[in-house]
């Protein structure tokens, strides 16, 4: 339900801002996934996870299109999906290991920290470099 309106918004305000916002939403969502143990708490958290997904999925693919030349679009998408595949496997392994060997909340907290780190990096690398006056 949100992918089309968010896609339109990314055309207006920039994909980088929505990707960064999506990472922030992910960090908040995962922080609370680790913290909450009530079934009723998970319902709004899954809705929030859906908002994260709408913010990042549409914007990331559009961002790839923006930063690649017409001749390299297929290569750009291939590299994007290869990177996702190559990083999701060890991330899932690490999350499972932490769940089994430390406790069941640690993978969520770790995911929240990584998402917050990605949010901050996205902001400083792409948003500040694009709009210098917003970072002064």
Buried (B, 14 or more C-beta within 10 A) or exposed (E): EEBEEBBEBBEEEBBBBBBBBBBBBBBBBBBBBBEBEEEEEBEEBEEBBBBBBBBBBBBBBBBBEEEBEEEEEEEBBEEBEEEEEEEEEEBEEEBEEBBEEEEEBBBBBBBBEBBBEBBBEBBEEBBBEEEEEEEE
